[in-house]
């Protein structure tokens, strides 16, 4: 049995990059990820992690390109789809593009509560409040314990002037 030394080295660089990212050393994290990519360009987790570091550096278009490379390398990478959608929605205000990215994540992993929640946020930003409620309900169905899902639903119900329902959601958020 042969040992894949390139994979081991690339994984070590991924781990080092994550350590640097967690320490707030985003430029150094990107450099570590780039070294890993030189060794193993098809390593989707490295591309996704590089996107996260680029997002932290506010290099949003570069982050999206990195997420796209992660998705191209591993078309079943729901996390990269969610991360891409987050940047599209929250940083670049491209909500329709973000919804498409969240939809891809949901297609890959229908039980990805974060994808449902972020899709709800993008829909809320487009004033598609009834659709947003459906997404928040799905996120809550998957993970009852996430207070942010209840809070987002409450905000949307408040916008819809469904005050009693909003209060109920907020109560669930603080339970």
Secondary structure, DSSP 8 states (H G I E B T S, - for coil): ----HHHHHHHHHHHHHHHHHHTT-HHHHHHHHHHHHHH-TT-HHHHHHHHHHHHHTT-HHHHHHHHHHHHHH-TT-HHHHHHHHHIIIIIT--HHHHHHHHHHHHHH-TT-HHHHHHHHHHHHHTT-HHHHHHHHHHHHHH-TT-HHHHHHHHHHHHHTT-HHHHHHHHHHHH-
